[in-house]
Amino acid sequence: MKLDRKRLVYNRSSPVRILLWLFISIPLVLYDPIEVKSQEKSLTVAIKVQSPCVMDADSRYTGFDAELWEQIAKDLKLEFNYRLTDQWRIFSDLVEGKADIAFSCMPITHEWEETVDFSHHYLESGLRILVLNKSTFSMKQTLKSIFSPLVLTTIGALFVFIIISGNAVWCVEKGSRIISDRYFPGILEAFWYVLVTMTTVGYGDVVPRKWFGRLLALFIMFIGIGFFGWAIALFSSAVTVQKLHEDIVSPEDLRNRVVATVEFTTSVPTLNKLGAIVLPVAKIDEAYALLLKEKVGAVVFDSPSILHYERHEGAGKVKVVGSLFDIQYYGFMFPEGSELREPVNRTLLKLKENGTYDGIYDKWFGKVGR
């Protein structure tokens, strides 16, 4: 039996046709595919605690990176949950699909770009050097500085000057009432005369009696006093430098020094290039503890973390030396090909233009340097 297709086609003006059209169309009008798409999945955000980017405070996460991300998520109407991880697993979480985005002082590098995608950079950073803020006198370090090659060379030259001048004075003045004509003790009396003349003490117990001896005395005064003053200046400088504990003042001073930093970070290859003896640790707090115990000579790490520690937990105990080096840029990380990257980039630019970014930055870092 064949069906007559014409009998199944309704007239456009048929009430049945109109009712059928309304039955199908009304749910489609109420259905918003964009809204459902945004709500169908809560994003997983992988983070690692590293102040001041991400900090754990009162069972919630805060910090510069966290506040900036939450503002972006609010603007994009994104739901998300944090997933706490560490420096190494934060990459594997993205690659294995366990996280949709990750951040916390993560520098944009060529090597990491081969594994994950980065957003536009949201913070300029670099490496800084942290040392102990020692104000106590260290005899060991002072002696080490005093007997440096420069100081020893100066002492040797001063000793030679005294020997030559003393012998000259003995040759000129020997046999006089004040200096014996015998080499001993006459040479000792001549040495004494040279020393009191150089130091401007001038006791008056030994004075030249001959005109040639007096000309020789003028030479000792002009040359010897200056020589002696230079030697004293070197001694004073050596003591002062060690008292202030400023033997590490630049990246070049890290050579052959034990330096702590966080493993698997860009600071490790940088320190290797500088010739430092790198002591890697899992967390930056472990590096700070080693420095306070004087197990390492310095800590080198990202500038925001170093400056935050110096101004808060390490205030008065440590200090930052030298200038910023090995400039880096921080960015949000995504799995390769993530559709979230472009919306985040656009929103990040928007927050920079409307001043929201500046407000968050000033809260954590102040207006200096921006």
Contacts in CASP RR format, 6 or more apart in sequence:
PFRMAT RR
TARGET T0000
AUTHOR 0000-0000-0000
METHOD contacts of the structure
MODEL  1
MKLDRKRLVYNRSSPVRILLWLFISIPLVLYDPIEVKSQEKSLTVAIKVQ
SPCVMDADSRYTGFDAELWEQIAKDLKLEFNYRLTDQWRIFSDLVEGKAD
IAFSCMPITHEWEETVDFSHHYLESGLRILVLNKSTFSMKQTLKSIFSPL
VLTTIGALFVFIIISGNAVWCVEKGSRIISDRYFPGILEAFWYVLVTMTT
VGYGDVVPRKWFGRLLALFIMFIGIGFFGWAIALFSSAVTVQKLHEDIVS
PEDLRNRVVATVEFTTSVPTLNKLGAIVLPVAKIDEAYALLLKEKVGAVV
FDSPSILHYERHEGAGKVKVVGSLFDIQYYGFMFPEGSELREPVNRTLLK
LKENGTYDGIYDKWFGKVGR
10 16 0 8 1.000
10 17 0 8 1.000
10 20 0 8 1.000
11 17 0 8 1.000
38 77 0 8 1.000
38 78 0 8 1.000
38 79 0 8 1.000
39 79 0 8 1.000
42 79 0 8 1.000
42 80 0 8 1.000
42 81 0 8 1.000
43 73 0 8 1.000
43 78 0 8 1.000
43 79 0 8 1.000
43 80 0 8 1.000
43 81 0 8 1.000
43 100 0 8 1.000
43 101 0 8 1.000
43 340 0 8 1.000
44 80 0 8 1.000
44 81 0 8 1.000
44 83 0 8 1.000
44 93 0 8 1.000
44 98 0 8 1.000
44 99 0 8 1.000
44 100 0 8 1.000
44 101 0 8 1.000
45 69 0 8 1.000
45 80 0 8 1.000
45 81 0 8 1.000
45 82 0 8 1.000
45 83 0 8 1.000
45 99 0 8 1.000
45 100 0 8 1.000
45 101 0 8 1.000
45 102 0 8 1.000
45 103 0 8 1.000
46 83 0 8 1.000
46 85 0 8 1.000
46 89 0 8 1.000
46 90 0 8 1.000
46 93 0 8 1.000
46 94 0 8 1.000
46 98 0 8 1.000
46 99 0 8 1.000
46 101 0 8 1.000
46 102 0 8 1.000
47 54 0 8 1.000
47 61 0 8 1.000
47 65 0 8 1.000
47 66 0 8 1.000
47 82 0 8 1.000
47 83 0 8 1.000
47 84 0 8 1.000
47 85 0 8 1.000
47 90 0 8 1.000
47 102 0 8 1.000
47 103 0 8 1.000
47 104 0 8 1.000
48 54 0 8 1.000
48 84 0 8 1.000
48 85 0 8 1.000
48 86 0 8 1.000
48 87 0 8 1.000
48 90 0 8 1.000
48 104 0 8 1.000
49 55 0 8 1.000
49 56 0 8 1.000
49 61 0 8 1.000
49 84 0 8 1.000
49 104 0 8 1.000
50 104 0 8 1.000
50 105 0 8 1.000
50 284 0 8 1.000
50 302 0 8 1.000
50 305 0 8 1.000
51 63 0 8 1.000
51 305 0 8 1.000
51 308 0 8 1.000
51 309 0 8 1.000
52 63 0 8 1.000
52 64 0 8 1.000
52 304 0 8 1.000
52 305 0 8 1.000
52 308 0 8 1.000
52 364 0 8 1.000
52 365 0 8 1.000
53 63 0 8 1.000
53 64 0 8 1.000
53 65 0 8 1.000
53 66 0 8 1.000
53 103 0 8 1.000
53 104 0 8 1.000
53 105 0 8 1.000
53 304 0 8 1.000
53 305 0 8 1.000
53 330 0 8 1.000
54 61 0 8 1.000
54 62 0 8 1.000
54 63 0 8 1.000
54 65 0 8 1.000
54 66 0 8 1.000
54 103 0 8 1.000
54 104 0 8 1.000
54 105 0 8 1.000
55 61 0 8 1.000
55 62 0 8 1.000
55 63 0 8 1.000
55 66 0 8 1.000
61 82 0 8 1.000
63 364 0 8 1.000
64 123 0 8 1.000
64 304 0 8 1.000
64 360 0 8 1.000
64 361 0 8 1.000
64 363 0 8 1.000
64 364 0 8 1.000
64 365 0 8 1.000
65 103 0 8 1.000
65 104 0 8 1.000
65 105 0 8 1.000
65 330 0 8 1.000
67 360 0 8 1.000
67 363 0 8 1.000
67 364 0 8 1.000
68 122 0 8 1.000
68 351 0 8 1.000
68 357 0 8 1.000
68 360 0 8 1.000
69 101 0 8 1.000
69 103 0 8 1.000
69 332 0 8 1.000
71 351 0 8 1.000
71 356 0 8 1.000
71 360 0 8 1.000
72 78 0 8 1.000
72 344 0 8 1.000
72 347 0 8 1.000
72 348 0 8 1.000
72 351 0 8 1.000
73 79 0 8 1.000
73 80 0 8 1.000
75 347 0 8 1.000
75 350 0 8 1.000
75 351 0 8 1.000
76 343 0 8 1.000
76 344 0 8 1.000
76 347 0 8 1.000
80 100 0 8 1.000
80 101 0 8 1.000
83 93 0 8 1.000
83 98 0 8 1.000
83 99 0 8 1.000
85 93 0 8 1.000
85 99 0 8 1.000
85 102 0 8 1.000
86 282 0 8 1.000
87 262 0 8 1.000
87 263 0 8 1.000
87 264 0 8 1.000
87 265 0 8 1.000
87 282 0 8 1.000
88 263 0 8 1.000
88 264 0 8 1.000
90 99 0 8 1.000
90 102 0 8 1.000
90 104 0 8 1.000
90 106 0 8 1.000
90 333 0 8 1.000
91 102 0 8 1.000
91 112 0 8 1.000
91 115 0 8 1.000
91 116 0 8 1.000
91 333 0 8 1.000
92 98 0 8 1.000
93 99 0 8 1.000
93 102 0 8 1.000
94 102 0 8 1.000
94 115 0 8 1.000
94 116 0 8 1.000
94 333 0 8 1.000
94 334 0 8 1.000
94 335 0 8 1.000
95 115 0 8 1.000
95 116 0 8 1.000
95 335 0 8 1.000
97 335 0 8 1.000
99 335 0 8 1.000
100 334 0 8 1.000
100 335 0 8 1.000
100 338 0 8 1.000
100 340 0 8 1.000
101 332 0 8 1.000
101 333 0 8 1.000
101 334 0 8 1.000
101 338 0 8 1.000
101 340 0 8 1.000
101 344 0 8 1.000
102 116 0 8 1.000
102 332 0 8 1.000
102 333 0 8 1.000
102 334 0 8 1.000
103 330 0 8 1.000
103 331 0 8 1.000
103 332 0 8 1.000
103 333 0 8 1.000
105 125 0 8 1.000
105 302 0 8 1.000
105 304 0 8 1.000
105 305 0 8 1.000
105 330 0 8 1.000
106 112 0 8 1.000
106 330 0 8 1.000
106 331 0 8 1.000
106 332 0 8 1.000
106 333 0 8 1.000
107 125 0 8 1.000
107 126 0 8 1.000
107 265 0 8 1.000
107 266 0 8 1.000
107 302 0 8 1.000
107 328 0 8 1.000
107 329 0 8 1.000
107 330 0 8 1.000
107 331 0 8 1.000
108 118 0 8 1.000
108 121 0 8 1.000
108 328 0 8 1.000
108 329 0 8 1.000
108 330 0 8 1.000
108 331 0 8 1.000
109 266 0 8 1.000
109 328 0 8 1.000
112 118 0 8 1.000
112 333 0 8 1.000
115 336 0 8 1.000
116 333 0 8 1.000
116 334 0 8 1.000
116 335 0 8 1.000
116 336 0 8 1.000
117 333 0 8 1.000
117 334 0 8 1.000
117 335 0 8 1.000
117 336 0 8 1.000
117 337 0 8 1.000
117 338 0 8 1.000
117 341 0 8 1.000
118 331 0 8 1.000
118 332 0 8 1.000
118 333 0 8 1.000
118 334 0 8 1.000
119 331 0 8 1.000
119 332 0 8 1.000
119 333 0 8 1.000
119 334 0 8 1.000
119 341 0 8 1.000
119 344 0 8 1.000
119 345 0 8 1.000
119 348 0 8 1.000
120 331 0 8 1.000
120 345 0 8 1.000
120 348 0 8 1.000
120 349 0 8 1.000
121 329 0 8 1.000
121 330 0 8 1.000
121 331 0 8 1.000
122 330 0 8 1.000
122 331 0 8 1.000
122 332 0 8 1.000
122 348 0 8 1.000
122 357 0 8 1.000
123 304 0 8 1.000
123 329 0 8 1.000
123 330 0 8 1.000
123 331 0 8 1.000
124 327 0 8 1.000
124 328 0 8 1.000
124 329 0 8 1.000
124 330 0 8 1.000
125 302 0 8 1.000
125 303 0 8 1.000
125 304 0 8 1.000
125 327 0 8 1.000
125 328 0 8 1.000
125 329 0 8 1.000
125 330 0 8 1.000
126 302 0 8 1.000
126 303 0 8 1.000
126 324 0 8 1.000
126 325 0 8 1.000
126 326 0 8 1.000
126 327 0 8 1.000
126 328 0 8 1.000
127 267 0 8 1.000
127 270 0 8 1.000
127 300 0 8 1.000
127 301 0 8 1.000
127 302 0 8 1.000
127 303 0 8 1.000
127 324 0 8 1.000
127 325 0 8 1.000
127 326 0 8 1.000
127 328 0 8 1.000
128 300 0 8 1.000
128 301 0 8 1.000
128 302 0 8 1.000
128 303 0 8 1.000
128 306 0 8 1.000
128 307 0 8 1.000
128 320 0 8 1.000
128 322 0 8 1.000
128 324 0 8 1.000
128 325 0 8 1.000
129 248 0 8 1.000
129 250 0 8 1.000
129 251 0 8 1.000
129 254 0 8 1.000
129 298 0 8 1.000
129 299 0 8 1.000
129 300 0 8 1.000
129 306 0 8 1.000
129 320 0 8 1.000
129 321 0 8 1.000
129 322 0 8 1.000
130 288 0 8 1.000
130 291 0 8 1.000
130 298 0 8 1.000
130 299 0 8 1.000
130 300 0 8 1.000
130 301 0 8 1.000
130 306 0 8 1.000
130 309 0 8 1.000
130 310 0 8 1.000
130 318 0 8 1.000
130 319 0 8 1.000
130 320 0 8 1.000
130 321 0 8 1.000
131 245 0 8 1.000
131 248 0 8 1.000
131 291 0 8 1.000
131 297 0 8 1.000
131 298 0 8 1.000
131 299 0 8 1.000
131 318 0 8 1.000
131 319 0 8 1.000
131 321 0 8 1.000
132 245 0 8 1.000
132 291 0 8 1.000
132 292 0 8 1.000
132 294 0 8 1.000
132 297 0 8 1.000
132 317 0 8 1.000
132 318 0 8 1.000
132 319 0 8 1.000
133 245 0 8 1.000
133 316 0 8 1.000
133 317 0 8 1.000
133 318 0 8 1.000
133 319 0 8 1.000
134 244 0 8 1.000
134 245 0 8 1.000
135 243 0 8 1.000
135 244 0 8 1.000
135 245 0 8 1.000
137 243 0 8 1.000
138 242 0 8 1.000
138 243 0 8 1.000
138 245 0 8 1.000
141 242 0 8 1.000
141 245 0 8 1.000
141 247 0 8 1.000
142 238 0 8 1.000
142 239 0 8 1.000
142 242 0 8 1.000
142 243 0 8 1.000
144 242 0 8 1.000
145 151 0 8 1.000
145 238 0 8 1.000
145 239 0 8 1.000
145 241 0 8 1.000
145 242 0 8 1.000
146 235 0 8 1.000
146 238 0 8 1.000
146 239 0 8 1.000
148 238 0 8 1.000
150 234 0 8 1.000
151 234 0 8 1.000
151 235 0 8 1.000
151 238 0 8 1.000
154 230 0 8 1.000
154 231 0 8 1.000
154 234 0 8 1.000
155 231 0 8 1.000
157 227 0 8 1.000
158 227 0 8 1.000
158 228 0 8 1.000
158 231 0 8 1.000
161 223 0 8 1.000
161 224 0 8 1.000
161 227 0 8 1.000
162 191 0 8 1.000
162 194 0 8 1.000
162 195 0 8 1.000
162 198 0 8 1.000
165 194 0 8 1.000
165 216 0 8 1.000
165 219 0 8 1.000
165 220 0 8 1.000
165 224 0 8 1.000
166 187 0 8 1.000
166 190 0 8 1.000
166 191 0 8 1.000
166 193 0 8 1.000
166 194 0 8 1.000
167 187 0 8 1.000
167 190 0 8 1.000
168 216 0 8 1.000
169 179 0 8 1.000
169 190 0 8 1.000
169 193 0 8 1.000
169 194 0 8 1.000
169 208 0 8 1.000
169 213 0 8 1.000
169 216 0 8 1.000
169 217 0 8 1.000
169 220 0 8 1.000
170 179 0 8 1.000
170 183 0 8 1.000
170 186 0 8 1.000
170 187 0 8 1.000
170 189 0 8 1.000
170 190 0 8 1.000
172 208 0 8 1.000
172 210 0 8 1.000
172 212 0 8 1.000
172 213 0 8 1.000
172 216 0 8 1.000
173 179 0 8 1.000
173 190 0 8 1.000
173 208 0 8 1.000
173 209 0 8 1.000
173 210 0 8 1.000
173 213 0 8 1.000
174 180 0 8 1.000
174 181 0 8 1.000
174 186 0 8 1.000
175 181 0 8 1.000
176 209 0 8 1.000
176 210 0 8 1.000
177 209 0 8 1.000
178 189 0 8 1.000
178 205 0 8 1.000
178 206 0 8 1.000
178 207 0 8 1.000
178 209 0 8 1.000
179 186 0 8 1.000
179 189 0 8 1.000
179 190 0 8 1.000
179 193 0 8 1.000
179 206 0 8 1.000
180 186 0 8 1.000
180 189 0 8 1.000
189 206 0 8 1.000
192 206 0 8 1.000
193 206 0 8 1.000
193 207 0 8 1.000
194 220 0 8 1.000
196 202 0 8 1.000
196 203 0 8 1.000
196 204 0 8 1.000
196 206 0 8 1.000
197 217 0 8 1.000
197 220 0 8 1.000
197 221 0 8 1.000
197 224 0 8 1.000
197 225 0 8 1.000
198 220 0 8 1.000
198 224 0 8 1.000
198 225 0 8 1.000
198 227 0 8 1.000
198 228 0 8 1.000
199 228 0 8 1.000
200 225 0 8 1.000
208 214 0 8 1.000
208 216 0 8 1.000
208 217 0 8 1.000
241 247 0 8 1.000
246 321 0 8 1.000
247 253 0 8 1.000
248 254 0 8 1.000
248 257 0 8 1.000
248 297 0 8 1.000
248 298 0 8 1.000
248 321 0 8 1.000
249 321 0 8 1.000
249 322 0 8 1.000
250 321 0 8 1.000
250 322 0 8 1.000
250 323 0 8 1.000
251 274 0 8 1.000
251 322 0 8 1.000
251 325 0 8 1.000
252 274 0 8 1.000
254 271 0 8 1.000
254 274 0 8 1.000
254 275 0 8 1.000
254 276 0 8 1.000
254 298 0 8 1.000
254 300 0 8 1.000
255 274 0 8 1.000
255 275 0 8 1.000
255 276 0 8 1.000
256 275 0 8 1.000
256 276 0 8 1.000
256 277 0 8 1.000
257 276 0 8 1.000
257 277 0 8 1.000
257 297 0 8 1.000
257 298 0 8 1.000
258 276 0 8 1.000
258 277 0 8 1.000
258 279 0 8 1.000
258 295 0 8 1.000
258 296 0 8 1.000
258 297 0 8 1.000
259 271 0 8 1.000
259 276 0 8 1.000
259 277 0 8 1.000
259 278 0 8 1.000
259 279 0 8 1.000
259 296 0 8 1.000
259 297 0 8 1.000
259 298 0 8 1.000
259 299 0 8 1.000
259 300 0 8 1.000
260 279 0 8 1.000
260 280 0 8 1.000
260 281 0 8 1.000
260 286 0 8 1.000
260 287 0 8 1.000
260 290 0 8 1.000
260 291 0 8 1.000
260 295 0 8 1.000
260 296 0 8 1.000
260 298 0 8 1.000
260 299 0 8 1.000
260 300 0 8 1.000
261 267 0 8 1.000
261 268 0 8 1.000
261 271 0 8 1.000
261 278 0 8 1.000
261 279 0 8 1.000
261 280 0 8 1.000
261 281 0 8 1.000
261 287 0 8 1.000
261 299 0 8 1.000
261 300 0 8 1.000
261 301 0 8 1.000
262 280 0 8 1.000
262 281 0 8 1.000
262 282 0 8 1.000
262 283 0 8 1.000
262 284 0 8 1.000
262 287 0 8 1.000
262 301 0 8 1.000
263 280 0 8 1.000
263 281 0 8 1.000
263 282 0 8 1.000
264 280 0 8 1.000
265 301 0 8 1.000
265 302 0 8 1.000
266 326 0 8 1.000
266 328 0 8 1.000
267 300 0 8 1.000
267 301 0 8 1.000
267 302 0 8 1.000
267 326 0 8 1.000
268 278 0 8 1.000
268 280 0 8 1.000
270 300 0 8 1.000
270 326 0 8 1.000
271 278 0 8 1.000
271 300 0 8 1.000
272 278 0 8 1.000
276 300 0 8 1.000
279 287 0 8 1.000
279 290 0 8 1.000
279 296 0 8 1.000
281 287 0 8 1.000
281 290 0 8 1.000
284 299 0 8 1.000
284 301 0 8 1.000
284 305 0 8 1.000
284 309 0 8 1.000
287 296 0 8 1.000
287 299 0 8 1.000
287 301 0 8 1.000
288 299 0 8 1.000
288 309 0 8 1.000
288 313 0 8 1.000
288 314 0 8 1.000
288 318 0 8 1.000
290 296 0 8 1.000
290 299 0 8 1.000
291 297 0 8 1.000
291 298 0 8 1.000
291 299 0 8 1.000
291 318 0 8 1.000
292 317 0 8 1.000
292 318 0 8 1.000
299 306 0 8 1.000
302 328 0 8 1.000
303 324 0 8 1.000
304 365 0 8 1.000
306 320 0 8 1.000
307 320 0 8 1.000
307 365 0 8 1.000
309 318 0 8 1.000
310 318 0 8 1.000
310 319 0 8 1.000
310 320 0 8 1.000
332 344 0 8 1.000
334 340 0 8 1.000
334 341 0 8 1.000
334 344 0 8 1.000
348 357 0 8 1.000
351 357 0 8 1.000
352 358 0 8 1.000
358 370 0 8 1.000
361 370 0 8 1.000
362 370 0 8 1.000
END
